[in-house]
């Protein structure tokens, strides 16, 4: 016989899973709609993943394997449904992946019965997280994620080594583990994204060159490199695309986020930028575009951020952070940007390809100096006042 508390918790969770989401009426910027409720939280995790339901072995109905957070989801659109491959962090700090499915992309996300059990081909690997999902023109869906291991060159228990792990699938159920990406000129990699098309007949990756696990060091921004064989991917040269710049949102570091979106004017990238503040690192989301024929060349870079942590999004395990590694474009041209706040929960912002193009290609770039930024704003004000005068 089931414990009576199980029925209570199951009913509570079902109410959450059936809750309708809606665009936040108090938010407006013309670029996207921000939705009121998170799309995934730790409360969405099935009870069967956390409790032993047998009263004989769990008479007090205690959580045996608790969940701390659900965050940083890869995203893909298949057969009219929206799928998130979420990073799920247990109370033990280990992360793993789980597939959540929705009919409309803004609510009703439910996890499949089991999380993803990756092939155990890297015995030194301790943790995995932040998978980007690419539907590639070769017919596979690729997942590129951070594979974290202990840095054995030091006794510091916080020292780690980051590599880009690669898996592929056709159905999000059976996963084949490939060799980790090797970048000959960068000792560590994180936030790596596979481009959805071949470039010059090769597989193309957006990388984030790093000298060590936390600091980018000599890494100047988001890199781009090609490899012949994705089953043993080796990149010998990384070109730089979106660069870090002094006194901007990317000053400390930046990294690729969602798989780039093909548009008529270029590939639109939704990435993250980091700067230092008195309260610690602040993560925001920004956008830029690269050339259709040469995806390593930036051809549009609007000033400033696209999404910042707002209100309750600023509070969580790692405060003042928003982060994305997944976006979906459906057949209507709607764009669903999935982002985590504070390494705690998942949200969605919804726009269209046309709006993103307008934003990326028509928003002025950052002149990088206060006096020039004021002059830029004054010019906007002048044009607006003239326009208003002409309407009288």
C-alpha positions in Angstrom: 0.0 0.0 0.0 1.3 3.5 -0.9 2.1 6.0 1.7 -0.7 8.6 2.0 1.8 11.4 1.6 2.6 10.1 -1.9 -0.9 10.9 -3.1 -0.7 14.4 -1.6 2.7 15.2 -3.2 1.5 13.7 -6.6 -1.6 15.9 -6.6 0.4 19.0 -5.7 2.9 18.2 -8.6 0.0 17.5 -11.1 -1.4 21.0 -10.3 2.0 22.5 -11.1 2.4 20.5 -14.3 -1.1 21.5 -15.5 -0.6 25.2 -14.7 -1.1 27.4 -17.8 1.7 29.9 -18.5 1.2 33.4 -20.0 3.2 36.3 -21.3 4.0 38.7 -18.4 1.8 41.7 -19.0 4.1 43.9 -16.9 7.1 43.4 -19.2 7.6 45.0 -22.6 10.6 45.8 -24.8 9.3 45.0 -28.3 11.8 42.2 -28.9 10.3 39.3 -27.0 7.6 38.2 -24.6 8.8 37.1 -21.2 6.6 34.4 -19.6 5.3 34.7 -16.1 6.2 31.2 -14.7 9.3 29.1 -15.0 8.9 26.2 -17.4 11.0 23.8 -15.4 11.9 23.6 -11.7 13.0 21.0 -9.3 9.3 20.6 -8.4 8.8 19.2 -12.0 11.1 16.2 -11.3 9.1 12.9 -11.0 8.6 11.7 -7.5 9.8 8.3 -8.6 13.3 9.8 -9.2 13.5 11.0 -5.6 11.5 8.8 -3.2 11.5 5.1 -2.4 7.7 4.5 -2.7 7.7 1.2 -0.7 6.5 1.9 2.8 8.5 -1.2 4.0 11.8 0.4 3.1 10.7 4.1 3.5 8.1 4.2 6.3 8.5 8.0 6.7 8.3 8.8 3.0 11.6 10.6 3.0 13.4 11.8 -0.1 16.3 9.4 -0.7 17.8 11.1 -3.8 16.9 14.7 -3.7 17.1 17.3 -6.5 18.6 20.7 -6.0 18.0 22.5 -9.3 16.9 22.2 -13.0 18.7 24.5 -15.3 20.7 25.1 -18.6 18.6 23.1 -21.0 19.4 22.2 -24.6 16.3 22.5 -26.8 15.0 20.9 -30.0 11.8 20.8 -31.9 10.8 17.3 -33.3 7.5 16.2 -34.8 5.6 19.2 -33.6 6.7 18.9 -30.0 9.2 20.9 -27.8 11.9 19.0 -26.0 14.3 20.2 -23.4 17.4 18.2 -22.4 17.8 19.8 -19.0 20.8 19.8 -16.6 19.5 18.4 -13.4 21.6 18.8 -10.3 21.1 16.4 -7.4 21.5 17.3 -3.8 24.9 15.6 -4.1 26.0 18.3 -6.6 26.3 15.8 -9.5 24.6 16.9 -12.6 22.9 14.7 -15.2 20.5 15.0 -18.1 16.7 14.5 -18.4 14.3 14.9 -21.3 11.2 17.1 -20.7 8.5 17.3 -23.4 5.8 19.9 -24.1 3.1 20.3 -26.7 3.3 24.1 -26.9 6.8 25.1 -25.6 5.6 27.4 -22.7 4.0 25.0 -20.2 3.1 21.4 -19.6 6.7 20.2 -19.7 6.9 16.6 -18.3 10.0 14.6 -17.8 10.2 11.1 -19.4 10.2 8.1 -17.1 14.0 7.9 -16.9 16.9 10.4 -17.0 19.6 9.9 -19.7 22.2 7.3 -18.8 25.2 8.2 -20.9 27.7 5.5 -22.1 30.4 5.4 -19.4 33.4 5.8 -21.7 35.4 8.4 -19.7 36.4 6.9 -16.3 38.0 10.1 -15.2 34.8 12.1 -15.8 33.1 13.2 -12.6 30.3 15.6 -13.8 28.4 16.4 -17.0 26.3 19.5 -17.8 24.9 22.1 -20.2 24.2 20.1 -23.3 23.6 22.0 -26.6 21.4 20.0 -29.1 22.1 20.4 -32.8 20.0 18.8 -35.5 22.8 18.4 -38.1 22.4 18.1 -41.8 24.1 14.7 -41.6 20.9 13.3 -40.1 22.0 13.0 -36.5 21.0 15.0 -33.4 24.3 15.9 -31.6 24.6 16.8 -28.0 27.7 18.7 -27.0 28.2 19.2 -23.3 30.8 20.0 -20.6 32.7 16.9 -19.4 34.3 17.8 -16.1 37.2 15.9 -14.4 39.4 16.4 -11.4 42.6 18.3 -12.1 45.1 15.7 -10.9 48.1 18.1 -11.2 47.1 19.7 -7.9 45.8 18.7 -4.4 43.2 21.6 -4.6 39.9 19.8 -4.5 38.2 22.6 -6.3 40.5 22.4 -9.3 38.9 20.8 -12.4 39.5 20.2 -16.1 36.7 21.0 -18.6 36.4 19.2 -22.0 33.6 19.2 -24.6 31.9 15.8 -24.6 30.0 14.7 -27.7 27.0 12.3 -28.1 24.6 11.7 -30.9 21.2 10.2 -31.3 18.2 9.9 -33.6 15.4 9.9 -31.0 16.7 11.4 -27.7 16.5 7.8 -26.3 19.5 5.9 -27.6 22.8 7.9 -27.3 26.1 7.1 -28.8 29.1 8.5 -27.0 31.9 9.9 -29.3 35.4 10.9 -28.4 35.7 14.3 -26.6 36.6 17.3 -28.7 40.3 18.1 -28.9 41.5 21.7 -29.5 45.2 21.7 -30.1 45.7 25.3 -29.1 43.3 25.5 -26.1 44.0 23.3 -23.0 40.3 23.4 -21.9 36.9 23.9 -23.5 33.4 24.8 -22.3 30.2 26.2 -23.9 30.9 24.5 -27.2 28.2 24.4 -29.9 28.1 22.4 -33.1 27.1 24.4 -36.2 24.0 22.8 -37.9 25.5 22.7 -41.4 28.8 21.6 -43.0 31.2 24.4 -43.7 33.6 23.7 -46.5 32.6 20.0 -46.2 33.6 19.9 -42.6 32.0 19.9 -39.2 32.1 23.3 -37.6 32.2 24.1 -33.8 31.9 27.3 -31.9 34.3 27.0 -29.0 35.4 28.9 -25.9 39.2 28.7 -25.5 40.2 28.6 -21.8 43.5 28.4 -20.0 42.0 26.9 -16.9 38.6 25.8 -15.6 37.4 29.2 -14.3 39.4 31.8 -16.1 39.5 32.3 -19.9 43.0 33.7 -19.6 44.3 34.3 -23.1 40.9 33.2 -24.6 39.6 36.3 -26.4 36.0 35.3 -26.8 34.0 32.8 -28.8 36.1 30.8 -31.2 35.3 28.9 -34.4 37.0 25.8 -35.8 36.6 23.0 -38.3 37.2 19.3 -38.1 37.1 16.4 -40.6 35.8 13.6 -38.5 33.3 14.2 -35.7 33.8 10.7 -34.3 37.3 11.8 -33.4 37.0 15.6 -33.5 40.2 17.6 -33.6 40.4 21.3 -34.2 43.9 22.7 -34.9 43.0 26.3 -35.4 40.3 28.5 -33.7 39.3 31.8 -35.3 37.7 34.3 -33.0 34.2 35.5 -33.6 32.4 37.5 -30.8 35.3 39.1 -28.9 35.5 40.1 -25.2 35.8 43.8 -24.7 36.8 46.1 -21.9 33.9 47.6 -19.9 31.2 45.7 -21.6 28.9 42.8 -20.7 31.5 40.4 -22.0 34.5 41.8 -20.1 35.2 38.8 -17.9 34.2 36.1 -20.4 31.6 35.1 -23.0 30.4 31.8 -24.5 28.2 30.4 -27.2 24.7 29.6 -26.1 22.0 28.3 -28.4 22.7 26.7 -31.8 22.8 29.6 -34.3 19.6 30.4 -36.2 19.7 30.7 -40.0 18.1 33.9 -41.3 18.2 35.7 -44.7 20.9 38.1 -43.4 23.1 35.8 -41.4 23.3 33.3 -38.5 21.9 34.8 -35.3 23.7 33.7 -32.2 22.2 33.9 -28.7 25.1 33.8 -26.2 26.1 34.7 -22.7 28.4 37.5 -21.4 29.9 37.9 -18.0 31.3 40.9 -16.1 32.7 41.3 -12.6 30.7 43.4 -10.1 31.1 44.1 -6.4 28.6 41.3 -5.8 30.4 38.8 -8.0 30.1 37.7 -11.6 27.0 38.9 -13.5 25.8 36.7 -16.4 23.5 38.2 -19.1 22.4 37.0 -22.5 23.2 38.9 -25.7 23.0 38.4 -29.5 25.1 38.8 -32.5 25.2 37.5 -36.1 27.7 35.9 -38.4 27.9 35.7 -42.2 25.9 32.9 -44.0 28.9 31.9 -46.1 31.5 32.5 -43.5 30.0 31.7 -40.0 33.3 32.8 -38.3 32.8 36.4 -39.5 30.6 38.7 -37.3 28.4 40.9 -39.4 26.1 42.4 -36.8 26.6 43.1 -33.1 23.9 45.1 -31.4 24.9 47.0 -28.3 24.3 45.7 -24.8 22.3 42.8 -23.5 19.2 40.9 -24.7 18.0 39.3 -21.5 19.0 40.2 -17.9 18.0 38.6 -14.6 14.8 40.3 -13.5 12.9 40.3 -10.2 12.7 36.8 -8.8 15.1 35.6 -11.5 17.9 37.3 -9.6 17.7 35.0 -6.6 18.9 31.4 -6.4 21.9 29.2 -6.0 24.2 31.6 -8.0 22.5 35.0 -7.8 22.3 37.6 -10.6 22.7 35.0 -13.5 20.8 34.2 -16.7 22.2 31.6 -19.0 21.0 30.0 -22.2 22.1 26.9 -24.2 18.9 26.2 -26.1 16.4 27.8 -28.5 13.8 26.5 -30.8 12.4 27.8 -34.1 9.1 26.3 -35.1 7.4 26.1 -38.5 5.7 29.5 -37.8 9.0 31.3 -37.4 8.4 31.7 -33.7 11.6 31.5 -31.6 11.5 30.1 -28.0 14.6 31.1 -26.0 15.0 28.9 -23.0 17.2 30.3 -20.3 18.0 29.5 -16.7 18.1 31.9 -13.8 20.7 31.7 -11.0 21.5 28.0 -11.8 18.1 27.1 -10.3 15.2 27.0 -12.7 14.3 27.3 -16.4 12.3 30.1 -18.1 11.2 30.9 -21.7 11.1 34.1 -23.7 9.3 34.0 -27.1 9.9 36.1 -30.2 10.0 35.6 -33.9 12.7 35.3 -36.5 11.7 38.6 -38.0 11.9 40.4 -34.7 15.3 38.9 -33.9 16.5 40.0 -37.3 15.2 43.5 -36.7 16.9 43.6 -33.3 20.2 42.2 -34.4 20.7 44.1 -37.6 19.0 47.5 -36.8 20.1 48.0 -33.2 23.3 50.2 -33.2 26.6 48.7 -32.0 28.4 49.8 -28.8 30.8 52.7 -29.5 32.7 51.5 -26.3 33.2 55.0 -24.7 30.7 56.9 -22.5 31.0 60.2 -24.4 30.2 58.4 -27.7 27.4 56.4 -26.1 25.8 59.7 -25.0 26.2 61.2 -28.4 24.6 58.1 -29.9 21.6 58.5 -27.5 21.4 62.2 -28.2 21.1 61.5 -31.9 18.2 59.1 -31.2 16.5 61.8 -29.1 17.0 64.4 -31.8 15.4 62.2 -34.5 12.5 61.3 -32.2 11.8 65.0 -31.3 11.9 65.9 -35.0 9.5 63.0 -35.7 7.1 64.0 -32.9 7.2 67.6 -34.1 6.3 66.5 -37.6 3.2 64.6 -36.2 1.7 67.8 -34.8 
